[in-house]
Protein backbone atom coordinates (compact mmCIF):
# COMPACT_ATOMS: atom_id res chain seq x y z
CA UNK A 1 0.00 0.00 0.00
CA UNK A 2 1.45 3.48 -0.88
CA UNK A 3 2.96 5.42 2.00
CA UNK A 4 0.74 8.43 1.29
CA UNK A 5 -2.34 6.25 1.72
CA UNK A 6 -1.03 4.83 4.98
CA UNK A 7 -0.36 8.33 6.28
CA UNK A 8 -3.84 9.46 5.29
CA UNK A 9 -5.41 6.47 7.03
CA UNK A 10 -3.30 7.01 10.11
CA UNK A 11 -4.57 10.53 10.77
CA UNK A 12 -8.29 9.76 11.20
CA UNK A 13 -7.61 6.41 12.90
CA UNK A 14 -5.25 8.10 15.36
CA UNK A 15 -7.83 10.78 16.01
CA UNK A 16 -10.44 8.12 16.85
CA UNK A 17 -8.15 6.59 19.51
CA UNK A 18 -7.43 10.04 20.95
CA UNK A 19 -11.14 10.79 21.22
CA UNK A 20 -11.88 7.43 22.83
CA UNK A 21 -9.10 8.02 25.33
CA UNK A 22 -10.42 11.45 26.21
CA UNK A 23 -13.90 10.03 26.66
CA UNK A 24 -12.63 7.29 28.95
CA UNK A 25 -10.72 9.89 30.94
CA UNK A 26 -13.87 11.93 31.44
CA UNK A 27 -15.94 8.94 32.51
CA UNK A 28 -13.46 7.14 34.73
CA UNK A 29 -12.90 9.68 37.53
CA UNK A 30 -16.63 10.23 38.05
CA UNK A 31 -17.26 6.50 38.44
CA UNK A 32 -14.49 6.13 41.03
CA UNK A 33 -15.51 9.13 43.17
CA UNK A 34 -16.56 7.72 46.60
CA UNK A 35 -18.39 10.97 47.46
CA UNK A 36 -20.62 10.94 44.38
CA UNK A 37 -24.35 10.93 45.18
CA UNK A 38 -26.20 8.13 43.45
CA UNK A 39 -28.88 9.25 41.01
CA UNK A 40 -31.97 7.05 40.52
CA UNK A 41 -31.74 4.98 37.35
CA UNK A 42 -34.80 6.56 35.74
CA UNK A 43 -33.35 10.08 36.24
CA UNK A 44 -29.67 9.47 35.51
CA UNK A 45 -30.06 10.01 31.75
CA UNK A 46 -31.40 13.52 32.35
CA UNK A 47 -29.56 14.65 35.49
CA UNK A 48 -26.09 13.19 35.09
CA UNK A 49 -22.96 14.43 33.39
CA UNK A 50 -22.60 13.14 29.85
CA UNK A 51 -19.68 12.25 27.58
CA UNK A 52 -20.14 11.38 23.89
CA UNK A 53 -17.87 10.22 21.08
CA UNK A 54 -19.17 11.28 17.65
CA UNK A 55 -18.20 9.75 14.28
CA UNK A 56 -19.85 10.87 11.06
CA UNK A 57 -19.80 12.63 7.69
CA UNK A 58 -19.48 16.42 7.38
CA UNK A 59 -20.49 18.17 4.13
CA UNK A 60 -19.37 21.74 3.43
CA UNK A 61 -21.58 23.80 1.14
CA UNK A 62 -18.95 25.98 -0.53
CA UNK A 63 -17.36 24.87 -3.82
CA UNK A 64 -14.07 26.27 -2.52
CA UNK A 65 -13.51 22.93 -0.79
CA UNK A 66 -13.55 21.28 -4.24
CA UNK A 67 -13.47 17.47 -3.96
CA UNK A 68 -12.81 17.74 -0.22
CA UNK A 69 -16.24 19.06 0.75
CA UNK A 70 -17.32 15.69 2.25
CA UNK A 71 -15.09 14.97 5.24
CA UNK A 72 -14.71 12.37 7.96
CA UNK A 73 -15.92 14.00 11.19
CA UNK A 74 -14.82 13.05 14.71
CA UNK A 75 -15.72 14.72 17.98
CA UNK A 76 -16.01 14.44 21.72
CA UNK A 77 -18.79 16.33 23.53
CA UNK A 78 -19.01 16.74 27.29
CA UNK A 79 -22.05 18.09 29.14
CA UNK A 80 -22.74 19.03 32.75
CA UNK A 81 -26.15 19.76 34.36
CA UNK A 82 -26.83 23.46 34.93
CA UNK A 83 -29.94 23.50 37.12
CA UNK A 84 -32.95 22.00 35.38
CA UNK A 85 -33.03 18.17 35.16
CA UNK A 86 -33.13 18.13 31.36
CA UNK A 87 -30.66 20.98 30.67
CA UNK A 88 -26.88 20.69 30.26
CA UNK A 89 -24.07 23.03 29.26
CA UNK A 90 -22.12 21.18 26.58
CA UNK A 91 -18.64 21.79 25.24
CA UNK A 92 -17.20 20.04 22.21
CA UNK A 93 -13.91 19.43 20.40
CA UNK A 94 -14.51 18.56 16.72
CA UNK A 95 -12.18 17.45 13.93
CA UNK A 96 -12.71 16.72 10.23
CA UNK A 97 -10.36 15.62 7.44
CA UNK A 98 -10.25 14.81 3.74
CA UNK A 99 -7.68 14.56 0.95
CA UNK A 100 -7.61 14.16 -2.83
CA UNK A 101 -5.23 14.22 -5.79
CA UNK A 102 -5.23 16.39 -8.90
CA UNK A 103 -3.31 17.21 -12.06
CA UNK A 104 -1.44 20.47 -12.67
CA UNK A 105 -1.35 22.40 -15.93
CA UNK A 106 2.33 21.49 -16.41
CA UNK A 107 1.45 17.79 -16.48
CA UNK A 108 2.52 17.09 -12.90
CA UNK A 109 0.35 15.98 -10.03
CA UNK A 110 -0.48 17.36 -6.61
CA UNK A 111 -1.90 16.05 -3.34
CA UNK A 112 -4.51 18.20 -1.59
CA UNK A 113 -5.40 18.00 2.11
CA UNK A 114 -7.95 19.83 4.24
CA UNK A 115 -8.66 19.53 7.92
CA UNK A 116 -10.66 21.52 10.44
CA UNK A 117 -10.67 21.87 14.23
CA UNK A 118 -13.72 23.30 15.97
CA UNK A 119 -14.45 24.31 19.55
CA UNK A 120 -18.11 24.71 20.52
CA UNK A 121 -20.11 25.63 23.62
CA UNK A 122 -23.84 25.84 24.24
CA UNK A 123 -26.89 24.48 26.08
CA UNK A 124 -28.39 21.08 25.34
CA UNK A 125 -31.90 20.01 26.38
CA UNK A 126 -33.28 16.47 26.27
CA UNK A 127 -36.43 14.58 27.25
CA UNK A 128 -36.87 10.99 28.33
CA UNK A 129 -39.36 8.74 26.51
CA UNK A 130 -38.80 5.23 27.79
CA UNK A 131 -35.35 4.19 26.62
CA UNK A 132 -35.27 6.92 23.95
CA UNK A 133 -33.99 10.43 24.59
CA UNK A 134 -34.57 13.10 21.91
CA UNK A 135 -32.45 16.23 22.33
CA UNK A 136 -31.60 19.57 20.74
CA UNK A 137 -28.61 21.86 21.23
CA UNK A 138 -27.58 25.34 20.13
CA UNK A 139 -24.49 27.44 20.69
CA UNK A 140 -21.43 29.10 19.26
CA UNK A 141 -18.31 27.70 17.59
CA UNK A 142 -14.83 28.75 16.56
CA UNK A 143 -13.67 26.91 13.41
CA UNK A 144 -10.04 26.58 12.28
CA UNK A 145 -9.52 25.50 8.65
CA UNK A 146 -6.20 24.33 7.13
CA UNK A 147 -5.59 23.54 3.44
CA UNK A 148 -2.38 22.19 1.95
CA UNK A 149 -1.26 21.38 -1.61
CA UNK A 150 1.85 19.27 -2.33
CA UNK A 151 3.45 19.32 -5.80
CA UNK A 152 4.62 15.72 -6.26
CA UNK A 153 7.16 16.66 -8.98
CA UNK A 154 8.71 19.84 -7.57
CA UNK A 155 8.10 18.72 -3.96
CA UNK A 156 6.71 22.18 -3.18
CA UNK A 157 4.18 22.68 -0.38
CA UNK A 158 1.63 25.50 -0.41
CA UNK A 159 -0.57 25.85 2.67
CA UNK A 160 -2.91 28.38 4.17
CA UNK A 161 -5.26 28.55 7.16
CA UNK A 162 -7.81 30.81 8.75
CA UNK A 163 -10.22 30.97 11.69
CA UNK A 164 -13.89 31.82 11.59
CA UNK A 165 -16.84 31.65 13.96
CA UNK A 166 -20.55 30.91 13.79
CA UNK A 167 -23.55 29.33 15.43
CA UNK A 168 -24.57 25.68 15.47
CA UNK A 169 -27.86 23.84 15.79
CA UNK A 170 -28.08 20.10 16.38
CA UNK A 171 -30.79 17.55 17.02
CA UNK A 172 -30.72 13.85 17.65
CA UNK A 173 -32.08 10.88 19.52
CA UNK A 174 -30.26 8.55 21.90
CA UNK A 175 -31.21 5.01 22.86
CA UNK A 176 -30.39 4.10 26.47
CA UNK A 177 -29.36 0.43 26.08
CA UNK A 178 -27.86 0.26 29.59
CA UNK A 179 -28.06 2.17 32.86
CA UNK A 180 -25.16 4.46 31.96
CA UNK A 181 -24.61 3.85 28.23
CA UNK A 182 -26.37 5.07 25.10
CA UNK A 183 -26.10 5.13 21.32
CA UNK A 184 -27.83 7.38 18.81
CA UNK A 185 -27.92 9.47 15.65
CA UNK A 186 -27.36 13.22 15.36
CA UNK A 187 -27.80 15.97 12.76
CA UNK A 188 -25.67 19.10 13.18
CA UNK A 189 -25.45 22.33 11.19
CA UNK A 190 -22.90 25.10 11.59
CA UNK A 191 -23.68 28.46 10.02
CA UNK A 192 -20.28 30.14 9.84
CA UNK A 193 -18.66 33.16 8.26
CA UNK A 194 -16.12 32.92 5.44
CA UNK A 195 -12.49 31.92 5.81
CA UNK A 196 -9.84 33.22 3.41
CA UNK A 197 -7.70 30.46 1.89
CA UNK A 198 -5.11 31.18 -0.80
CA UNK A 199 -6.72 34.52 -1.53
CA UNK A 200 -10.26 33.16 -1.91
CA UNK A 201 -13.21 33.48 0.46
CA UNK A 202 -14.64 30.08 1.42
CA UNK A 203 -17.80 29.69 3.49
CA UNK A 204 -17.42 27.60 6.65
CA UNK A 205 -21.05 26.43 6.75
CA UNK A 206 -21.61 22.66 6.89
CA UNK A 207 -24.16 19.92 7.55
CA UNK A 208 -23.23 16.76 9.45
CA UNK A 209 -24.79 13.37 10.13
CA UNK A 210 -23.13 11.26 12.83
CA UNK A 211 -23.28 8.22 15.08
CA UNK A 212 -23.14 9.02 18.80
CA UNK A 213 -21.84 6.62 21.47
CA UNK A 214 -21.52 7.73 25.07
CA UNK A 215 -22.25 7.44 28.76
CA UNK A 216 -24.06 9.28 31.53
CA UNK A 217 -22.63 9.29 35.05
C-alpha positions as CSV (number, residue, x, y, z in Angstrom):
1,X,0.0,0.0,0.0
2,X,1.4,3.5,-0.9
3,X,3.0,5.4,2.0
4,X,0.7,8.4,1.3
5,X,-2.3,6.2,1.7
6,X,-1.0,4.8,5.0
7,X,-0.4,8.3,6.3
8,X,-3.8,9.5,5.3
9,X,-5.4,6.5,7.0
10,X,-3.3,7.0,10.1
11,X,-4.6,10.5,10.8
12,X,-8.3,9.8,11.2
13,X,-7.6,6.4,12.9
14,X,-5.3,8.1,15.4
15,X,-7.8,10.8,16.0
16,X,-10.4,8.1,16.9
17,X,-8.1,6.6,19.5
18,X,-7.4,10.0,21.0
19,X,-11.1,10.8,21.2
20,X,-11.9,7.4,22.8
21,X,-9.1,8.0,25.3
22,X,-10.4,11.5,26.2
23,X,-13.9,10.0,26.7
24,X,-12.6,7.3,29.0
25,X,-10.7,9.9,30.9
26,X,-13.9,11.9,31.4
27,X,-15.9,8.9,32.5
28,X,-13.5,7.1,34.7
29,X,-12.9,9.7,37.5
30,X,-16.6,10.2,38.0
31,X,-17.3,6.5,38.4
32,X,-14.5,6.1,41.0
33,X,-15.5,9.1,43.2
34,X,-16.6,7.7,46.6
35,X,-18.4,11.0,47.5
36,X,-20.6,10.9,44.4
37,X,-24.3,10.9,45.2
38,X,-26.2,8.1,43.5
39,X,-28.9,9.2,41.0
40,X,-32.0,7.0,40.5
41,X,-31.7,5.0,37.4
42,X,-34.8,6.6,35.7
43,X,-33.3,10.1,36.2
44,X,-29.7,9.5,35.5
45,X,-30.1,10.0,31.8
46,X,-31.4,13.5,32.4
47,X,-29.6,14.7,35.5
48,X,-26.1,13.2,35.1
49,X,-23.0,14.4,33.4
50,X,-22.6,13.1,29.9
51,X,-19.7,12.3,27.6
52,X,-20.1,11.4,23.9
53,X,-17.9,10.2,21.1
54,X,-19.2,11.3,17.7
55,X,-18.2,9.7,14.3
56,X,-19.8,10.9,11.1
57,X,-19.8,12.6,7.7
58,X,-19.5,16.4,7.4
59,X,-20.5,18.2,4.1
60,X,-19.4,21.7,3.4
61,X,-21.6,23.8,1.1
62,X,-18.9,26.0,-0.5
63,X,-17.4,24.9,-3.8
64,X,-14.1,26.3,-2.5
65,X,-13.5,22.9,-0.8
66,X,-13.6,21.3,-4.2
67,X,-13.5,17.5,-4.0
68,X,-12.8,17.7,-0.2
69,X,-16.2,19.1,0.7
70,X,-17.3,15.7,2.2
71,X,-15.1,15.0,5.2
72,X,-14.7,12.4,8.0
73,X,-15.9,14.0,11.2
74,X,-14.8,13.0,14.7
75,X,-15.7,14.7,18.0
76,X,-16.0,14.4,21.7
77,X,-18.8,16.3,23.5
78,X,-19.0,16.7,27.3
79,X,-22.1,18.1,29.1
80,X,-22.7,19.0,32.8
81,X,-26.1,19.8,34.4
82,X,-26.8,23.5,34.9
83,X,-29.9,23.5,37.1
84,X,-32.9,22.0,35.4
85,X,-33.0,18.2,35.2
86,X,-33.1,18.1,31.4
87,X,-30.7,21.0,30.7
88,X,-26.9,20.7,30.3
89,X,-24.1,23.0,29.3
90,X,-22.1,21.2,26.6
91,X,-18.6,21.8,25.2
92,X,-17.2,20.0,22.2
93,X,-13.9,19.4,20.4
94,X,-14.5,18.6,16.7
95,X,-12.2,17.4,13.9
96,X,-12.7,16.7,10.2
97,X,-10.4,15.6,7.4
98,X,-10.2,14.8,3.7
99,X,-7.7,14.6,0.9
100,X,-7.6,14.2,-2.8
101,X,-5.2,14.2,-5.8
102,X,-5.2,16.4,-8.9
103,X,-3.3,17.2,-12.1
104,X,-1.4,20.5,-12.7
105,X,-1.4,22.4,-15.9
106,X,2.3,21.5,-16.4
107,X,1.5,17.8,-16.5
108,X,2.5,17.1,-12.9
109,X,0.4,16.0,-10.0
110,X,-0.5,17.4,-6.6
111,X,-1.9,16.0,-3.3
112,X,-4.5,18.2,-1.6
113,X,-5.4,18.0,2.1
114,X,-7.9,19.8,4.2
115,X,-8.7,19.5,7.9
116,X,-10.7,21.5,10.4
117,X,-10.7,21.9,14.2
118,X,-13.7,23.3,16.0
119,X,-14.4,24.3,19.6
120,X,-18.1,24.7,20.5
121,X,-20.1,25.6,23.6
122,X,-23.8,25.8,24.2
123,X,-26.9,24.5,26.1
124,X,-28.4,21.1,25.3
125,X,-31.9,20.0,26.4
126,X,-33.3,16.5,26.3
127,X,-36.4,14.6,27.2
128,X,-36.9,11.0,28.3
129,X,-39.4,8.7,26.5
130,X,-38.8,5.2,27.8
131,X,-35.3,4.2,26.6
132,X,-35.3,6.9,24.0
133,X,-34.0,10.4,24.6
134,X,-34.6,13.1,21.9
135,X,-32.5,16.2,22.3
136,X,-31.6,19.6,20.7
137,X,-28.6,21.9,21.2
138,X,-27.6,25.3,20.1
139,X,-24.5,27.4,20.7
140,X,-21.4,29.1,19.3
141,X,-18.3,27.7,17.6
142,X,-14.8,28.8,16.6
143,X,-13.7,26.9,13.4
144,X,-10.0,26.6,12.3
145,X,-9.5,25.5,8.6
146,X,-6.2,24.3,7.1
147,X,-5.6,23.5,3.4
148,X,-2.4,22.2,1.9
149,X,-1.3,21.4,-1.6
150,X,1.9,19.3,-2.3
151,X,3.4,19.3,-5.8
152,X,4.6,15.7,-6.3
153,X,7.2,16.7,-9.0
154,X,8.7,19.8,-7.6
155,X,8.1,18.7,-4.0
156,X,6.7,22.2,-3.2
157,X,4.2,22.7,-0.4
158,X,1.6,25.5,-0.4
159,X,-0.6,25.8,2.7
160,X,-2.9,28.4,4.2
161,X,-5.3,28.5,7.2
162,X,-7.8,30.8,8.7
163,X,-10.2,31.0,11.7
164,X,-13.9,31.8,11.6
165,X,-16.8,31.7,14.0
166,X,-20.5,30.9,13.8
167,X,-23.6,29.3,15.4
168,X,-24.6,25.7,15.5
169,X,-27.9,23.8,15.8
170,X,-28.1,20.1,16.4
171,X,-30.8,17.6,17.0
172,X,-30.7,13.8,17.7
173,X,-32.1,10.9,19.5
174,X,-30.3,8.6,21.9
175,X,-31.2,5.0,22.9
176,X,-30.4,4.1,26.5
177,X,-29.4,0.4,26.1
178,X,-27.9,0.3,29.6
179,X,-28.1,2.2,32.9
180,X,-25.2,4.5,32.0
181,X,-24.6,3.9,28.2
182,X,-26.4,5.1,25.1
183,X,-26.1,5.1,21.3
184,X,-27.8,7.4,18.8
185,X,-27.9,9.5,15.7
186,X,-27.4,13.2,15.4
187,X,-27.8,16.0,12.8
188,X,-25.7,19.1,13.2
189,X,-25.5,22.3,11.2
190,X,-22.9,25.1,11.6
191,X,-23.7,28.5,10.0
192,X,-20.3,30.1,9.8
193,X,-18.7,33.2,8.3
194,X,-16.1,32.9,5.4
195,X,-12.5,31.9,5.8
196,X,-9.8,33.2,3.4
197,X,-7.7,30.5,1.9
198,X,-5.1,31.2,-0.8
199,X,-6.7,34.5,-1.5
200,X,-10.3,33.2,-1.9
201,X,-13.2,33.5,0.5
202,X,-14.6,30.1,1.4
203,X,-17.8,29.7,3.5
204,X,-17.4,27.6,6.6
205,X,-21.0,26.4,6.8
206,X,-21.6,22.7,6.9
207,X,-24.2,19.9,7.6
208,X,-23.2,16.8,9.4
209,X,-24.8,13.4,10.1
210,X,-23.1,11.3,12.8
211,X,-23.3,8.2,15.1
212,X,-23.1,9.0,18.8
213,X,-21.8,6.6,21.5
214,X,-21.5,7.7,25.1
215,X,-22.3,7.4,28.8
216,X,-24.1,9.3,31.5
217,X,-22.6,9.3,35.0
